[in-house]
Amino acid sequence: SCSATDVTLYFKDNNIDIKSLHNRLTYKLTESEPRLY
C-alpha cells in the first residue's frame, strides 16, 4: 500500500521539492489546456 506519509517520506528522502514538483505539474496541465487562474 502507499500512504500519504510514505509518499512524503519518499519525496524527502530523494530531496524533491514537492512545491516545485506541483508547480511543474500544474504548468504542464495549463500548457496542454491553457487557462487563466
C-alpha positions as CSV (number, residue, x, y, z in Angstrom):
1,S,0.0,0.0,0.0
2,C,1.0,3.6,-0.4
3,S,0.0,6.1,2.2
4,A,0.4,9.9,2.2
5,T,3.2,9.6,4.8
6,D,5.1,7.1,2.7
7,V,4.9,9.4,-0.3
8,T,6.0,12.4,1.8
9,L,9.0,10.4,3.2
10,Y,9.8,9.3,-0.3
11,F,10.0,12.8,-1.6
12,K,12.0,13.9,1.5
13,D,14.4,11.1,1.1
14,N,15.0,12.0,-2.5
15,N,15.3,15.7,-1.8
16,I,12.5,16.5,-4.1
17,D,10.8,19.9,-3.6
18,I,7.1,18.9,-3.5
19,K,6.0,22.5,-4.2
20,S,8.2,22.9,-7.3
21,L,7.1,19.5,-8.4
22,H,3.4,20.5,-8.0
23,N,4.1,23.8,-9.8
24,R,5.7,21.9,-12.7
25,L,2.7,19.6,-12.9
26,T,0.3,22.5,-12.8
27,Y,2.3,24.2,-15.6
28,K,2.2,21.1,-17.8
29,L,-1.6,20.8,-17.3
30,T,-2.1,24.5,-18.1
31,E,0.2,24.2,-21.0
32,S,-1.8,21.4,-22.6
33,E,-5.1,23.2,-21.7
34,P,-4.5,26.9,-21.4
35,R,-6.4,28.5,-18.6
36,L,-6.2,31.7,-16.5
37,Y,-6.2,31.2,-12.8
